[in-house]
Amino acid sequence: MPTEEERLGIVEYDLKQFKTETMRAYQDRAFEITIVKGLTEDSIKRLMGVRKTLDEHTELLNDHTTRLAACRRKADLRL
């Protein structure tokens, strides 16, 4: 049966091992969160660009629709 010193040594070793593993896991999670944050910010910038482009295309489409409606009215008046 291990002595009190040996048992205490085992507990101290296990605690040190746990602390080391916990710190490593914490650093890994912090790194991953940093990467995810960067990817998210980049994605948001891209989505904003897509939204701007879509808004511009929507305006052009509305302009074309208005012009086509005017042309149709003129054609209807001729007939």
N, C-alpha and C positions, 0 to 999 in steps of 0.2 A: 504494500500500500504506500502511495507516495506521501512524502512528508508535507507539512504545511508550506515549507519553502518551495518545494517542487510544484505543488498545486498553485501557489501564488505566481510562480514563474510561468506556468502554463496560461493562467488567466491574463497575466501581463502581456505575454506573447500574443495570445488571441486578440486582446484589445488593440495591441499595436497593429496586428495584421488587419483587423477590422477597420481601424482608422486609415491605414494605407489604402485599402480597397475602396473605402468610402470617398476619400479624397480623389482618387483616380476616377471613380464613377462620376463625382461632382464635376471634375474638370472636363470629362467627356461630354456630359450633358450641357455644360456651359458652352463648349465649343459647338455642339450641335445646334443649340439655340441661337448662337451667333450666326451660324450658316443659314438657318431657317429664316432669321430676321432679314439677312441680306437678300435671300431669294424672294422673300415676300415683298420687300421694298422694290426690288427690280420688277417683279410681276405687276405691282401696282402702277409703276411708271409706264410699263408697256400697255396695261389696260387703259390708262389715261390717254395714251397716244391713239389706241384703237378707238376709244370713245370720241376723241376729237375728230378723227378721220370719218367715223360713222356720222357724226353731226354734220360735217361738211358735205358728205355725200347726200344726206337727207335734205339739206338745204338745196343742193343742186337738183335733186329729184323733184322737190316741190316747185322749183322754178320751171323745170321742164314740163311738169304737169300743168302749171298755170299757162304756159305758152301753148301747149297742145289744146287746152280747153279753149283758149282764144282762137286758135286756128279752126277748131271745130265749129265754134259759133259763126265765124266768118264763112265757112263752107256751108253751114246750114242756111245762112242768110242768102247765099247765092242760089241755092236750090229752091 
